Amino acid sequence: QKTTTMAKLLPLLAILHVATSFNPSTFLTRGTPTSTALKASNYDTVTVDLDDRSYPIYIGGKFDDDEGSKLLTQHVKGNRVFLITNDLIAPMHLERYEQMFSKEKQVDTLILPDGEDKKTIEVMSLILDRALELNLDRKATFVALGGGVIGDMVGFAAAIYQRGVNFIQVPTTVMSMVDSSVGGKTGVNHPLGKNMVGAFYQPQCVYIDIDTLNTLPDRELQSGISEVIKYGLINDADFFIWLEQNMEGLLARDLEGFKYAIKRSCEIKADVVKADEKEAGLRATLNLGHTFGHAIENGSGYGAWLHGEAVAIGTAMAATMSAKMGWIDEALVKRIYDLLILAKLPVELPVDSPMDEEAFLTAMMKDKKVADGQLRLILLKGELGNCEFTGEFDVEAMKSTINEFVAECAGPSSKSQLVEQS
């Protein structure tokens, strides 16, 4: 079966009692955020329902350390905590979380170098090295304090250390709060493909303190918003409209608005993960724009783009291709571009980009969604809030879209020049 649509999947999922409908109105009740300032204990809980592996996502702000300590340590089964972060996050948040865990547990820490280009087997192995030096056993709990890179590496290390130890996600970026910390995808990049080495491995809990967004650079904040926009596009038209109306507030760091946006994103992802944990079909729709985006990251060199920036361009490409195929109208394409631009995200490649058609197609054929040698894409279809995961698409529309985006790019020679200059 080459095509997976919401309409085809949902009757089966309902029979299996793993999901109801993918219609947004059947999910948890929506609502607009209030203007009430966040107070201690004012947090929401979204549950990722995976039977005996279910876990909570705590979403709030203004946590006092005692409250945070109790929430976190109840998910630590043994006496030892291995707290891992990077050299960017450590000066801002490490001491606080070390103290929160040390109220009841023995804590060891490790600081890794920051950056997407450090998301490698070699850097991840430093976690394993230190765990062995500390004689950590299977009752130890790894804690990932940071963004998506740290969360993915720590989760993967936890999955393979002594064949699996518990771990906790403490995301500190928008991207990790709404996407990478939820759902159990862990791993590292390979020179030939992004996230090609990893495992599905669920955390014990996800602890989101939105106050950490106050220390997030503007570019990182904007990058994470691209994943928030994705949820509205694939699933929830009302949420997309809310984002159109509230984007300026999010960019101004309205934390109450972010609390709502993060919660809604986590609700949607939790329901999708419940229905399709290992990405057999439905979960792949969460990768709207990612096949194009991962190709941009890989072809440009890891670190040249933030993940969300590449996904934003990929989303623009997916929307453009969908319109070329007649699956969505030009008015929706314009709304998508307008919202991405309003969020200060890129929607085109720069003239010095090393990407060309060959670079795109080569990288895209290494995508994890390729099955039996066939590329599959997530495209928008029909009204806002609907998408399709399919291998049955117009190849010429895809190539036309790629060529439209690379028309003014310098091509592979620019990457060679960058390497020589470095």
Contacts in CASP RR format, 6 or more apart in sequence:
PFRMAT RR
TARGET T0000
AUTHOR 0000-0000-0000
METHOD contacts of the structure
MODEL  1
QKTTTMAKLLPLLAILHVATSFNPSTFLTRGTPTSTALKASNYDTVTVDL
DDRSYPIYIGGKFDDDEGSKLLTQHVKGNRVFLITNDLIAPMHLERYEQM
FSKEKQVDTLILPDGEDKKTIEVMSLILDRALELNLDRKATFVALGGGVI
GDMVGFAAAIYQRGVNFIQVPTTVMSMVDSSVGGKTGVNHPLGKNMVGAF
YQPQCVYIDIDTLNTLPDRELQSGISEVIKYGLINDADFFIWLEQNMEGL
LARDLEGFKYAIKRSCEIKADVVKADEKEAGLRATLNLGHTFGHAIENGS
GYGAWLHGEAVAIGTAMAATMSAKMGWIDEALVKRIYDLLILAKLPVELP
VDSPMDEEAFLTAMMKDKKVADGQLRLILLKGELGNCEFTGEFDVEAMKS
TINEFVAECAGPSSKSQLVEQS
2 374 0 8 1.000
2 376 0 8 1.000
2 390 0 8 1.000
2 391 0 8 1.000
2 392 0 8 1.000
3 388 0 8 1.000
3 389 0 8 1.000
3 390 0 8 1.000
3 391 0 8 1.000
3 392 0 8 1.000
4 281 0 8 1.000
4 282 0 8 1.000
4 284 0 8 1.000
4 388 0 8 1.000
4 389 0 8 1.000
4 390 0 8 1.000
5 381 0 8 1.000
5 388 0 8 1.000
5 389 0 8 1.000
5 390 0 8 1.000
6 22 0 8 1.000
6 282 0 8 1.000
6 285 0 8 1.000
6 386 0 8 1.000
6 387 0 8 1.000
6 388 0 8 1.000
9 22 0 8 1.000
9 275 0 8 1.000
9 281 0 8 1.000
9 282 0 8 1.000
10 19 0 8 1.000
10 21 0 8 1.000
10 22 0 8 1.000
13 19 0 8 1.000
13 275 0 8 1.000
13 282 0 8 1.000
14 20 0 8 1.000
14 21 0 8 1.000
18 274 0 8 1.000
18 275 0 8 1.000
19 271 0 8 1.000
19 274 0 8 1.000
19 275 0 8 1.000
19 282 0 8 1.000
20 26 0 8 1.000
22 235 0 8 1.000
22 271 0 8 1.000
22 282 0 8 1.000
24 30 0 8 1.000
24 235 0 8 1.000
24 236 0 8 1.000
24 237 0 8 1.000
24 238 0 8 1.000
24 239 0 8 1.000
24 268 0 8 1.000
24 385 0 8 1.000
27 236 0 8 1.000
27 267 0 8 1.000
27 268 0 8 1.000
27 271 0 8 1.000
28 46 0 8 1.000
28 267 0 8 1.000
30 236 0 8 1.000
30 238 0 8 1.000
30 239 0 8 1.000
30 264 0 8 1.000
31 260 0 8 1.000
32 242 0 8 1.000
32 260 0 8 1.000
33 256 0 8 1.000
33 257 0 8 1.000
33 259 0 8 1.000
33 260 0 8 1.000
34 256 0 8 1.000
35 256 0 8 1.000
36 42 0 8 1.000
36 256 0 8 1.000
37 62 0 8 1.000
37 256 0 8 1.000
38 60 0 8 1.000
38 61 0 8 1.000
38 62 0 8 1.000
38 210 0 8 1.000
38 255 0 8 1.000
38 256 0 8 1.000
38 259 0 8 1.000
39 62 0 8 1.000
40 62 0 8 1.000
40 63 0 8 1.000
40 64 0 8 1.000
40 67 0 8 1.000
41 67 0 8 1.000
42 60 0 8 1.000
42 61 0 8 1.000
42 62 0 8 1.000
43 58 0 8 1.000
43 59 0 8 1.000
43 60 0 8 1.000
43 61 0 8 1.000
43 63 0 8 1.000
44 58 0 8 1.000
44 59 0 8 1.000
44 60 0 8 1.000
44 259 0 8 1.000
44 263 0 8 1.000
45 56 0 8 1.000
45 57 0 8 1.000
45 58 0 8 1.000
45 59 0 8 1.000
46 56 0 8 1.000
46 57 0 8 1.000
46 59 0 8 1.000
46 263 0 8 1.000
46 266 0 8 1.000
46 267 0 8 1.000
46 270 0 8 1.000
47 54 0 8 1.000
47 55 0 8 1.000
47 56 0 8 1.000
47 57 0 8 1.000
47 270 0 8 1.000
48 54 0 8 1.000
48 55 0 8 1.000
48 56 0 8 1.000
48 57 0 8 1.000
48 182 0 8 1.000
48 183 0 8 1.000
48 202 0 8 1.000
48 270 0 8 1.000
48 273 0 8 1.000
48 274 0 8 1.000
49 270 0 8 1.000
49 274 0 8 1.000
50 202 0 8 1.000
50 273 0 8 1.000
50 274 0 8 1.000
50 277 0 8 1.000
53 202 0 8 1.000
55 75 0 8 1.000
55 202 0 8 1.000
55 203 0 8 1.000
55 204 0 8 1.000
55 205 0 8 1.000
55 206 0 8 1.000
56 205 0 8 1.000
56 206 0 8 1.000
57 182 0 8 1.000
57 205 0 8 1.000
57 206 0 8 1.000
57 208 0 8 1.000
57 266 0 8 1.000
57 270 0 8 1.000
58 71 0 8 1.000
58 205 0 8 1.000
58 206 0 8 1.000
58 207 0 8 1.000
58 208 0 8 1.000
59 177 0 8 1.000
59 208 0 8 1.000
59 210 0 8 1.000
59 259 0 8 1.000
59 262 0 8 1.000
59 263 0 8 1.000
59 266 0 8 1.000
60 208 0 8 1.000
60 209 0 8 1.000
60 210 0 8 1.000
60 259 0 8 1.000
61 209 0 8 1.000
61 210 0 8 1.000
61 211 0 8 1.000
61 255 0 8 1.000
61 259 0 8 1.000
62 211 0 8 1.000
63 71 0 8 1.000
63 209 0 8 1.000
63 211 0 8 1.000
65 96 0 8 1.000
65 99 0 8 1.000
65 100 0 8 1.000
65 103 0 8 1.000
66 103 0 8 1.000
68 100 0 8 1.000
68 207 0 8 1.000
69 100 0 8 1.000
69 101 0 8 1.000
69 103 0 8 1.000
69 104 0 8 1.000
71 205 0 8 1.000
71 207 0 8 1.000
72 100 0 8 1.000
72 101 0 8 1.000
72 143 0 8 1.000
72 168 0 8 1.000
72 170 0 8 1.000
72 205 0 8 1.000
72 207 0 8 1.000
73 100 0 8 1.000
73 101 0 8 1.000
73 103 0 8 1.000
73 104 0 8 1.000
73 105 0 8 1.000
75 141 0 8 1.000
75 166 0 8 1.000
75 168 0 8 1.000
75 204 0 8 1.000
75 205 0 8 1.000
76 101 0 8 1.000
76 104 0 8 1.000
76 105 0 8 1.000
76 141 0 8 1.000
76 166 0 8 1.000
76 168 0 8 1.000
76 204 0 8 1.000
77 139 0 8 1.000
77 141 0 8 1.000
77 166 0 8 1.000
78 105 0 8 1.000
78 139 0 8 1.000
78 140 0 8 1.000
78 141 0 8 1.000
79 105 0 8 1.000
79 106 0 8 1.000
79 139 0 8 1.000
80 105 0 8 1.000
80 106 0 8 1.000
80 107 0 8 1.000
80 108 0 8 1.000
80 134 0 8 1.000
80 136 0 8 1.000
80 137 0 8 1.000
80 139 0 8 1.000
80 140 0 8 1.000
80 141 0 8 1.000
81 101 0 8 1.000
81 105 0 8 1.000
81 106 0 8 1.000
81 107 0 8 1.000
81 108 0 8 1.000
81 140 0 8 1.000
81 141 0 8 1.000
81 143 0 8 1.000
82 107 0 8 1.000
82 108 0 8 1.000
82 109 0 8 1.000
82 110 0 8 1.000
82 127 0 8 1.000
82 130 0 8 1.000
82 131 0 8 1.000
82 134 0 8 1.000
82 136 0 8 1.000
82 140 0 8 1.000
82 141 0 8 1.000
82 142 0 8 1.000
82 143 0 8 1.000
83 94 0 8 1.000
83 97 0 8 1.000
83 98 0 8 1.000
83 101 0 8 1.000
83 107 0 8 1.000
83 108 0 8 1.000
83 109 0 8 1.000
83 110 0 8 1.000
83 143 0 8 1.000
83 145 0 8 1.000
84 109 0 8 1.000
84 110 0 8 1.000
84 111 0 8 1.000
84 112 0 8 1.000
84 127 0 8 1.000
84 142 0 8 1.000
84 143 0 8 1.000
84 144 0 8 1.000
84 145 0 8 1.000
84 150 0 8 1.000
84 153 0 8 1.000
84 154 0 8 1.000
84 157 0 8 1.000
85 93 0 8 1.000
85 94 0 8 1.000
85 109 0 8 1.000
85 110 0 8 1.000
85 111 0 8 1.000
85 112 0 8 1.000
85 144 0 8 1.000
85 145 0 8 1.000
85 146 0 8 1.000
85 150 0 8 1.000
86 111 0 8 1.000
86 112 0 8 1.000
86 113 0 8 1.000
86 114 0 8 1.000
86 115 0 8 1.000
86 118 0 8 1.000
86 146 0 8 1.000
86 149 0 8 1.000
86 150 0 8 1.000
87 111 0 8 1.000
87 112 0 8 1.000
87 113 0 8 1.000
87 114 0 8 1.000
88 114 0 8 1.000
89 114 0 8 1.000
89 145 0 8 1.000
89 146 0 8 1.000
89 147 0 8 1.000
89 150 0 8 1.000
89 172 0 8 1.000
90 111 0 8 1.000
92 212 0 8 1.000
92 215 0 8 1.000
93 145 0 8 1.000
93 146 0 8 1.000
93 172 0 8 1.000
93 212 0 8 1.000
93 215 0 8 1.000
94 109 0 8 1.000
94 111 0 8 1.000
94 145 0 8 1.000
97 143 0 8 1.000
97 145 0 8 1.000
97 170 0 8 1.000
98 107 0 8 1.000
98 109 0 8 1.000
101 107 0 8 1.000
101 143 0 8 1.000
108 130 0 8 1.000
108 134 0 8 1.000
108 136 0 8 1.000
110 126 0 8 1.000
110 127 0 8 1.000
110 130 0 8 1.000
112 118 0 8 1.000
112 123 0 8 1.000
112 126 0 8 1.000
112 127 0 8 1.000
112 150 0 8 1.000
112 153 0 8 1.000
113 123 0 8 1.000
114 149 0 8 1.000
115 149 0 8 1.000
115 303 0 8 1.000
116 149 0 8 1.000
116 189 0 8 1.000
116 297 0 8 1.000
116 302 0 8 1.000
116 303 0 8 1.000
116 306 0 8 1.000
116 307 0 8 1.000
117 301 0 8 1.000
117 302 0 8 1.000
117 303 0 8 1.000
118 149 0 8 1.000
119 149 0 8 1.000
119 152 0 8 1.000
119 153 0 8 1.000
119 187 0 8 1.000
119 188 0 8 1.000
119 189 0 8 1.000
119 302 0 8 1.000
120 188 0 8 1.000
120 189 0 8 1.000
121 188 0 8 1.000
121 190 0 8 1.000
121 197 0 8 1.000
123 153 0 8 1.000
123 188 0 8 1.000
124 153 0 8 1.000
124 156 0 8 1.000
124 157 0 8 1.000
124 187 0 8 1.000
124 188 0 8 1.000
127 142 0 8 1.000
127 153 0 8 1.000
127 154 0 8 1.000
127 157 0 8 1.000
127 161 0 8 1.000
128 157 0 8 1.000
128 160 0 8 1.000
128 161 0 8 1.000
131 140 0 8 1.000
131 142 0 8 1.000
131 157 0 8 1.000
131 161 0 8 1.000
136 161 0 8 1.000
136 165 0 8 1.000
137 162 0 8 1.000
138 162 0 8 1.000
138 164 0 8 1.000
138 165 0 8 1.000
139 165 0 8 1.000
140 165 0 8 1.000
140 166 0 8 1.000
141 165 0 8 1.000
141 166 0 8 1.000
141 167 0 8 1.000
141 168 0 8 1.000
141 204 0 8 1.000
142 154 0 8 1.000
142 155 0 8 1.000
142 157 0 8 1.000
142 158 0 8 1.000
142 161 0 8 1.000
142 165 0 8 1.000
142 166 0 8 1.000
142 167 0 8 1.000
142 168 0 8 1.000
143 154 0 8 1.000
143 167 0 8 1.000
143 168 0 8 1.000
143 170 0 8 1.000
144 150 0 8 1.000
144 151 0 8 1.000
144 153 0 8 1.000
144 154 0 8 1.000
144 155 0 8 1.000
144 167 0 8 1.000
144 168 0 8 1.000
144 169 0 8 1.000
144 170 0 8 1.000
144 171 0 8 1.000
144 181 0 8 1.000
145 170 0 8 1.000
145 172 0 8 1.000
146 170 0 8 1.000
146 171 0 8 1.000
146 172 0 8 1.000
146 173 0 8 1.000
146 176 0 8 1.000
147 171 0 8 1.000
147 172 0 8 1.000
147 173 0 8 1.000
147 175 0 8 1.000
147 176 0 8 1.000
147 180 0 8 1.000
147 181 0 8 1.000
148 171 0 8 1.000
148 173 0 8 1.000
148 175 0 8 1.000
148 176 0 8 1.000
148 180 0 8 1.000
148 181 0 8 1.000
148 307 0 8 1.000
151 169 0 8 1.000
151 171 0 8 1.000
151 176 0 8 1.000
151 180 0 8 1.000
151 181 0 8 1.000
151 186 0 8 1.000
152 180 0 8 1.000
152 185 0 8 1.000
152 186 0 8 1.000
152 187 0 8 1.000
152 188 0 8 1.000
152 195 0 8 1.000
153 186 0 8 1.000
153 187 0 8 1.000
153 188 0 8 1.000
154 167 0 8 1.000
154 186 0 8 1.000
155 167 0 8 1.000
155 184 0 8 1.000
155 186 0 8 1.000
155 187 0 8 1.000
155 201 0 8 1.000
155 203 0 8 1.000
156 186 0 8 1.000
156 187 0 8 1.000
156 188 0 8 1.000
156 197 0 8 1.000
156 198 0 8 1.000
156 199 0 8 1.000
156 201 0 8 1.000
158 164 0 8 1.000
158 165 0 8 1.000
158 166 0 8 1.000
158 167 0 8 1.000
158 186 0 8 1.000
158 201 0 8 1.000
159 186 0 8 1.000
159 198 0 8 1.000
159 199 0 8 1.000
159 201 0 8 1.000
160 199 0 8 1.000
164 201 0 8 1.000
166 203 0 8 1.000
166 204 0 8 1.000
167 201 0 8 1.000
167 203 0 8 1.000
167 204 0 8 1.000
168 203 0 8 1.000
168 204 0 8 1.000
168 205 0 8 1.000
168 206 0 8 1.000
168 207 0 8 1.000
169 176 0 8 1.000
169 181 0 8 1.000
169 182 0 8 1.000
169 203 0 8 1.000
169 205 0 8 1.000
169 206 0 8 1.000
169 207 0 8 1.000
170 206 0 8 1.000
170 207 0 8 1.000
170 209 0 8 1.000
171 177 0 8 1.000
171 180 0 8 1.000
171 181 0 8 1.000
171 206 0 8 1.000
171 208 0 8 1.000
172 212 0 8 1.000
172 213 0 8 1.000
172 215 0 8 1.000
172 216 0 8 1.000
173 213 0 8 1.000
173 216 0 8 1.000
173 220 0 8 1.000
173 221 0 8 1.000
173 224 0 8 1.000
174 213 0 8 1.000
174 216 0 8 1.000
174 220 0 8 1.000
174 221 0 8 1.000
174 223 0 8 1.000
174 224 0 8 1.000
174 225 0 8 1.000
174 227 0 8 1.000
174 228 0 8 1.000
174 258 0 8 1.000
174 262 0 8 1.000
175 220 0 8 1.000
175 223 0 8 1.000
175 224 0 8 1.000
175 227 0 8 1.000
175 307 0 8 1.000
175 308 0 8 1.000
177 208 0 8 1.000
177 210 0 8 1.000
177 262 0 8 1.000
177 265 0 8 1.000
177 266 0 8 1.000
178 224 0 8 1.000
178 227 0 8 1.000
178 228 0 8 1.000
178 231 0 8 1.000
178 261 0 8 1.000
178 262 0 8 1.000
178 265 0 8 1.000
178 266 0 8 1.000
178 269 0 8 1.000
179 224 0 8 1.000
179 227 0 8 1.000
179 265 0 8 1.000
179 269 0 8 1.000
179 286 0 8 1.000
181 203 0 8 1.000
181 206 0 8 1.000
181 208 0 8 1.000
182 206 0 8 1.000
182 266 0 8 1.000
182 269 0 8 1.000
182 270 0 8 1.000
182 273 0 8 1.000
183 200 0 8 1.000
183 202 0 8 1.000
183 269 0 8 1.000
183 270 0 8 1.000
183 273 0 8 1.000
183 277 0 8 1.000
184 200 0 8 1.000
184 201 0 8 1.000
184 202 0 8 1.000
184 203 0 8 1.000
184 273 0 8 1.000
185 195 0 8 1.000
185 200 0 8 1.000
186 198 0 8 1.000
186 199 0 8 1.000
186 200 0 8 1.000
186 201 0 8 1.000
187 195 0 8 1.000
187 197 0 8 1.000
187 198 0 8 1.000
187 199 0 8 1.000
188 195 0 8 1.000
188 197 0 8 1.000
188 198 0 8 1.000
189 195 0 8 1.000
189 196 0 8 1.000
189 197 0 8 1.000
189 302 0 8 1.000
190 196 0 8 1.000
190 197 0 8 1.000
192 298 0 8 1.000
192 366 0 8 1.000
193 294 0 8 1.000
193 298 0 8 1.000
193 363 0 8 1.000
193 366 0 8 1.000
194 294 0 8 1.000
194 297 0 8 1.000
194 298 0 8 1.000
194 302 0 8 1.000
195 294 0 8 1.000
195 368 0 8 1.000
196 366 0 8 1.000
196 368 0 8 1.000
200 277 0 8 1.000
200 278 0 8 1.000
206 266 0 8 1.000
208 262 0 8 1.000
210 255 0 8 1.000
210 258 0 8 1.000
210 259 0 8 1.000
210 262 0 8 1.000
211 255 0 8 1.000
213 221 0 8 1.000
213 253 0 8 1.000
213 255 0 8 1.000
213 258 0 8 1.000
214 253 0 8 1.000
214 255 0 8 1.000
218 251 0 8 1.000
218 344 0 8 1.000
219 306 0 8 1.000
220 306 0 8 1.000
221 251 0 8 1.000
221 253 0 8 1.000
222 251 0 8 1.000
222 309 0 8 1.000
222 343 0 8 1.000
222 344 0 8 1.000
222 345 0 8 1.000
223 306 0 8 1.000
223 307 0 8 1.000
223 308 0 8 1.000
223 309 0 8 1.000
223 312 0 8 1.000
223 345 0 8 1.000
224 308 0 8 1.000
225 247 0 8 1.000
225 250 0 8 1.000
225 251 0 8 1.000
225 343 0 8 1.000
225 345 0 8 1.000
226 308 0 8 1.000
226 309 0 8 1.000
226 311 0 8 1.000
226 312 0 8 1.000
226 315 0 8 1.000
226 340 0 8 1.000
226 343 0 8 1.000
226 345 0 8 1.000
227 265 0 8 1.000
227 308 0 8 1.000
227 311 0 8 1.000
228 243 0 8 1.000
228 261 0 8 1.000
228 262 0 8 1.000
228 265 0 8 1.000
229 240 0 8 1.000
229 243 0 8 1.000
229 312 0 8 1.000
229 315 0 8 1.000
229 339 0 8 1.000
229 340 0 8 1.000
229 343 0 8 1.000
230 286 0 8 1.000
230 288 0 8 1.000
230 289 0 8 1.000
230 311 0 8 1.000
230 315 0 8 1.000
231 239 0 8 1.000
231 264 0 8 1.000
231 265 0 8 1.000
231 268 0 8 1.000
231 269 0 8 1.000
232 239 0 8 1.000
232 240 0 8 1.000
232 243 0 8 1.000
232 268 0 8 1.000
232 384 0 8 1.000
232 385 0 8 1.000
233 240 0 8 1.000
233 288 0 8 1.000
233 315 0 8 1.000
233 336 0 8 1.000
233 380 0 8 1.000
233 384 0 8 1.000
233 385 0 8 1.000
233 387 0 8 1.000
234 285 0 8 1.000
234 286 0 8 1.000
234 288 0 8 1.000
234 378 0 8 1.000
234 380 0 8 1.000
234 385 0 8 1.000
234 386 0 8 1.000
234 387 0 8 1.000
235 268 0 8 1.000
235 285 0 8 1.000
235 385 0 8 1.000
235 387 0 8 1.000
236 264 0 8 1.000
236 268 0 8 1.000
236 385 0 8 1.000
237 383 0 8 1.000
237 384 0 8 1.000
237 385 0 8 1.000
239 264 0 8 1.000
239 268 0 8 1.000
240 339 0 8 1.000
240 384 0 8 1.000
240 385 0 8 1.000
243 250 0 8 1.000
243 261 0 8 1.000
243 339 0 8 1.000
244 335 0 8 1.000
244 338 0 8 1.000
244 339 0 8 1.000
244 342 0 8 1.000
246 254 0 8 1.000
246 257 0 8 1.000
246 261 0 8 1.000
247 339 0 8 1.000
247 342 0 8 1.000
247 343 0 8 1.000
248 342 0 8 1.000
249 257 0 8 1.000
250 257 0 8 1.000
250 258 0 8 1.000
250 261 0 8 1.000
250 343 0 8 1.000
251 343 0 8 1.000
251 344 0 8 1.000
269 286 0 8 1.000
272 282 0 8 1.000
272 283 0 8 1.000
272 285 0 8 1.000
272 286 0 8 1.000
273 283 0 8 1.000
275 282 0 8 1.000
275 283 0 8 1.000
276 282 0 8 1.000
276 283 0 8 1.000
277 283 0 8 1.000
281 389 0 8 1.000
282 389 0 8 1.000
284 369 0 8 1.000
284 376 0 8 1.000
284 378 0 8 1.000
284 389 0 8 1.000
285 378 0 8 1.000
285 387 0 8 1.000
285 389 0 8 1.000
287 369 0 8 1.000
287 378 0 8 1.000
288 315 0 8 1.000
288 318 0 8 1.000
288 378 0 8 1.000
288 380 0 8 1.000
288 387 0 8 1.000
289 311 0 8 1.000
289 314 0 8 1.000
289 315 0 8 1.000
289 317 0 8 1.000
289 318 0 8 1.000
289 378 0 8 1.000
290 311 0 8 1.000
290 314 0 8 1.000
290 378 0 8 1.000
291 314 0 8 1.000
291 364 0 8 1.000
291 367 0 8 1.000
291 369 0 8 1.000
291 375 0 8 1.000
291 377 0 8 1.000
291 378 0 8 1.000
292 313 0 8 1.000
292 314 0 8 1.000
292 317 0 8 1.000
292 318 0 8 1.000
292 360 0 8 1.000
292 364 0 8 1.000
293 310 0 8 1.000
293 311 0 8 1.000
293 313 0 8 1.000
293 314 0 8 1.000
293 317 0 8 1.000
294 310 0 8 1.000
294 363 0 8 1.000
294 364 0 8 1.000
294 367 0 8 1.000
295 355 0 8 1.000
295 359 0 8 1.000
295 360 0 8 1.000
295 363 0 8 1.000
295 364 0 8 1.000
295 367 0 8 1.000
296 305 0 8 1.000
296 310 0 8 1.000
296 313 0 8 1.000
296 314 0 8 1.000
296 349 0 8 1.000
296 353 0 8 1.000
296 355 0 8 1.000
297 303 0 8 1.000
297 304 0 8 1.000
297 305 0 8 1.000
297 307 0 8 1.000
297 310 0 8 1.000
298 363 0 8 1.000
298 366 0 8 1.000
299 354 0 8 1.000
299 355 0 8 1.000
299 359 0 8 1.000
299 363 0 8 1.000
299 415 0 8 1.000
300 310 0 8 1.000
300 353 0 8 1.000
300 354 0 8 1.000
300 355 0 8 1.000
300 415 0 8 1.000
301 415 0 8 1.000
308 345 0 8 1.000
309 345 0 8 1.000
309 346 0 8 1.000
312 340 0 8 1.000
312 343 0 8 1.000
312 345 0 8 1.000
312 346 0 8 1.000
312 347 0 8 1.000
313 346 0 8 1.000
313 347 0 8 1.000
313 348 0 8 1.000
313 349 0 8 1.000
313 405 0 8 1.000
315 336 0 8 1.000
315 340 0 8 1.000
316 336 0 8 1.000
316 337 0 8 1.000
316 340 0 8 1.000
316 347 0 8 1.000
316 348 0 8 1.000
317 401 0 8 1.000
317 402 0 8 1.000
317 405 0 8 1.000
318 377 0 8 1.000
318 378 0 8 1.000
318 379 0 8 1.000
318 380 0 8 1.000
319 328 0 8 1.000
319 332 0 8 1.000
319 333 0 8 1.000
319 336 0 8 1.000
319 337 0 8 1.000
319 380 0 8 1.000
320 333 0 8 1.000
320 401 0 8 1.000
320 404 0 8 1.000
320 405 0 8 1.000
321 377 0 8 1.000
321 379 0 8 1.000
321 393 0 8 1.000
321 397 0 8 1.000
321 398 0 8 1.000
321 400 0 8 1.000
321 401 0 8 1.000
322 328 0 8 1.000
322 333 0 8 1.000
322 379 0 8 1.000
322 380 0 8 1.000
322 381 0 8 1.000
323 329 0 8 1.000
323 330 0 8 1.000
323 332 0 8 1.000
323 333 0 8 1.000
324 394 0 8 1.000
324 397 0 8 1.000
324 400 0 8 1.000
324 401 0 8 1.000
325 379 0 8 1.000
325 393 0 8 1.000
325 394 0 8 1.000
325 397 0 8 1.000
327 379 0 8 1.000
327 380 0 8 1.000
327 381 0 8 1.000
327 382 0 8 1.000
327 388 0 8 1.000
328 380 0 8 1.000
328 381 0 8 1.000
328 382 0 8 1.000
332 380 0 8 1.000
332 384 0 8 1.000
335 384 0 8 1.000
337 347 0 8 1.000
340 346 0 8 1.000
340 347 0 8 1.000
341 347 0 8 1.000
348 405 0 8 1.000
349 355 0 8 1.000
349 405 0 8 1.000
349 406 0 8 1.000
349 409 0 8 1.000
350 409 0 8 1.000
351 408 0 8 1.000
351 409 0 8 1.000
351 410 0 8 1.000
352 409 0 8 1.000
352 410 0 8 1.000
352 414 0 8 1.000
353 406 0 8 1.000
353 409 0 8 1.000
353 410 0 8 1.000
353 411 0 8 1.000
353 414 0 8 1.000
354 409 0 8 1.000
354 410 0 8 1.000
354 411 0 8 1.000
354 412 0 8 1.000
354 413 0 8 1.000
354 414 0 8 1.000
354 415 0 8 1.000
354 416 0 8 1.000
354 418 0 8 1.000
355 405 0 8 1.000
355 406 0 8 1.000
355 409 0 8 1.000
355 411 0 8 1.000
356 406 0 8 1.000
356 409 0 8 1.000
356 411 0 8 1.000
356 412 0 8 1.000
357 399 0 8 1.000
357 402 0 8 1.000
357 403 0 8 1.000
357 406 0 8 1.000
358 412 0 8 1.000
359 411 0 8 1.000
359 412 0 8 1.000
360 402 0 8 1.000
360 406 0 8 1.000
361 399 0 8 1.000
361 402 0 8 1.000
364 370 0 8 1.000
364 375 0 8 1.000
365 373 0 8 1.000
365 375 0 8 1.000
367 375 0 8 1.000
369 375 0 8 1.000
369 376 0 8 1.000
369 377 0 8 1.000
369 389 0 8 1.000
370 376 0 8 1.000
374 391 0 8 1.000
375 391 0 8 1.000
376 389 0 8 1.000
376 390 0 8 1.000
376 391 0 8 1.000
377 389 0 8 1.000
377 390 0 8 1.000
377 391 0 8 1.000
377 393 0 8 1.000
377 398 0 8 1.000
378 387 0 8 1.000
378 388 0 8 1.000
378 389 0 8 1.000
379 387 0 8 1.000
379 388 0 8 1.000
379 390 0 8 1.000
379 393 0 8 1.000
380 386 0 8 1.000
380 387 0 8 1.000
380 388 0 8 1.000
381 387 0 8 1.000
381 388 0 8 1.000
END
